[in-house]
Amino acid sequence: MLQNTKSTRNTVNTAKPVKRKRRQDCRHAVYAIENILTGQQYIGITVCAGRGLTVAKALRIRLQKHVRRAVTEAKAWSLCASIRQYGEEAFVITPLDVVKGRKAAHAYERELIRLQQPELNVA
């Protein structure tokens, strides 16, 4: 007769799960959304992380998010109000630059907003 040779003591894995290090060098696209009917602009940034996510695709997705927010939420932001007034077709999104790192991208965006003073960046 065979005896059970397994140990009956409980083994607990005390190792803590390893946290993944956050990447600080992700690409961020700085972009301008322009209302082609009025010439008003909005400057923003979006992350371009992920497999197969090109800058063009990231910008299309970001514009869709702006449009969805304008339609579904009652935000009083200038960009949302302009999208509601003129419709999605009146807006084009253009990449201005691609920057590595979140902090660098935010600093560049703030600098562009300060220099160009786009009308639609006002709340």
C-alpha positions as CSV (number, residue, x, y, z in Angstrom):
1,M,0.0,0.0,0.0
2,L,1.3,3.4,-0.9
3,Q,1.4,6.1,1.7
4,N,0.9,9.8,1.1
5,T,4.3,11.3,1.1
6,K,3.1,14.9,0.7
7,S,3.8,17.3,3.5
8,T,0.7,18.3,5.4
9,R,2.1,21.6,6.6
10,N,0.6,24.7,5.0
11,T,2.9,26.7,2.7
12,V,2.1,30.3,2.3
13,N,3.8,32.4,-0.3
14,T,5.0,35.4,1.7
15,A,6.6,37.1,-1.3
16,K,5.0,40.4,-2.1
17,P,3.8,40.9,-5.7
18,V,6.3,42.8,-7.8
19,K,5.0,46.2,-8.8
20,R,5.9,47.2,-12.4
21,K,8.0,50.3,-12.7
22,R,6.0,53.1,-14.3
23,R,7.5,54.2,-17.5
24,Q,8.6,57.8,-17.5
25,D,9.6,57.9,-21.2
26,C,6.2,57.3,-22.8
27,R,5.6,59.3,-25.9
28,H,3.1,62.1,-25.6
29,A,1.6,63.9,-28.6
30,V,1.0,67.6,-28.3
31,Y,-1.8,68.5,-30.6
32,A,-4.0,71.4,-31.7
33,I,-7.7,71.0,-32.4
34,E,-9.0,73.8,-34.7
35,N,-12.5,74.9,-35.5
36,I,-12.2,75.4,-39.2
37,L,-15.3,77.6,-39.3
38,T,-14.0,80.1,-36.6
39,G,-10.3,79.5,-36.6
40,Q,-10.3,79.0,-32.8
41,Q,-7.9,76.5,-31.4
42,Y,-7.4,74.2,-28.4
43,I,-4.0,72.8,-27.5
44,G,-3.7,69.5,-25.5
45,I,-1.6,66.4,-25.0
46,T,-2.3,62.7,-25.2
47,V,-0.2,59.6,-24.4
48,C,0.8,57.5,-27.4
49,A,1.5,54.3,-25.4
50,G,0.4,50.8,-26.4
51,R,1.2,48.3,-29.1
52,G,0.6,49.6,-32.5
53,L,-0.8,52.9,-31.4
54,T,0.5,55.5,-33.9
55,V,0.3,59.2,-33.2
56,A,-2.4,59.6,-35.8
57,K,-4.5,56.9,-34.2
58,A,-4.0,58.3,-30.7
59,L,-5.1,61.7,-32.0
60,R,-8.2,60.3,-33.6
61,I,-9.1,58.6,-30.4
62,R,-8.5,61.7,-28.4
63,L,-10.7,63.8,-30.7
64,Q,-13.5,61.2,-30.4
65,K,-13.2,61.5,-26.6
66,H,-13.5,65.3,-26.7
67,V,-16.6,65.0,-28.9
68,R,-18.2,62.3,-26.7
69,R,-17.6,64.4,-23.6
70,A,-19.1,67.5,-25.3
71,V,-22.2,65.5,-26.4
72,T,-22.8,63.4,-23.3
73,E,-21.7,65.7,-20.5
74,A,-23.0,69.2,-19.7
75,K,-19.5,70.7,-19.4
76,A,-19.3,74.4,-19.8
77,W,-15.7,74.2,-21.2
78,S,-15.1,76.3,-24.3
79,L,-14.1,73.4,-26.4
80,C,-17.2,71.4,-25.5
81,A,-19.5,74.3,-26.1
82,S,-17.9,74.9,-29.5
83,I,-18.3,71.2,-30.5
84,R,-21.9,71.3,-29.4
85,Q,-22.5,74.6,-31.4
86,Y,-20.6,73.8,-34.6
87,G,-20.7,69.9,-34.7
88,E,-17.9,67.4,-34.9
89,E,-17.3,68.0,-38.6
90,A,-16.1,71.6,-38.0
91,F,-13.0,70.3,-36.1
92,V,-9.6,69.0,-37.2
93,I,-6.8,67.7,-35.0
94,T,-3.2,68.3,-35.9
95,P,-0.1,66.9,-34.2
96,L,2.3,69.7,-33.2
97,D,5.1,67.6,-31.6
98,V,5.9,64.3,-29.9
99,V,7.6,64.6,-26.5
100,K,9.1,61.8,-24.3
101,G,7.9,61.9,-20.7
102,R,4.8,63.1,-19.0
103,K,6.4,66.1,-17.2
104,A,8.1,67.3,-20.3
105,A,4.9,67.0,-22.3
106,H,2.9,69.0,-19.8
107,A,5.6,71.7,-19.6
108,Y,5.6,72.0,-23.4
109,E,1.8,72.2,-23.5
110,R,1.7,74.9,-20.9
111,E,4.4,76.9,-22.8
112,L,2.5,76.6,-26.1
113,I,-0.7,77.7,-24.4
114,R,1.1,80.7,-22.8
115,L,2.6,81.7,-26.1
116,Q,-0.4,81.1,-28.5
117,Q,-3.2,81.8,-26.1
118,P,-5.7,79.5,-27.9
119,E,-9.3,80.6,-27.3
120,L,-10.7,77.1,-26.6
121,N,-8.3,76.4,-23.7
122,V,-10.3,78.7,-21.5
123,A,-12.8,77.0,-19.2
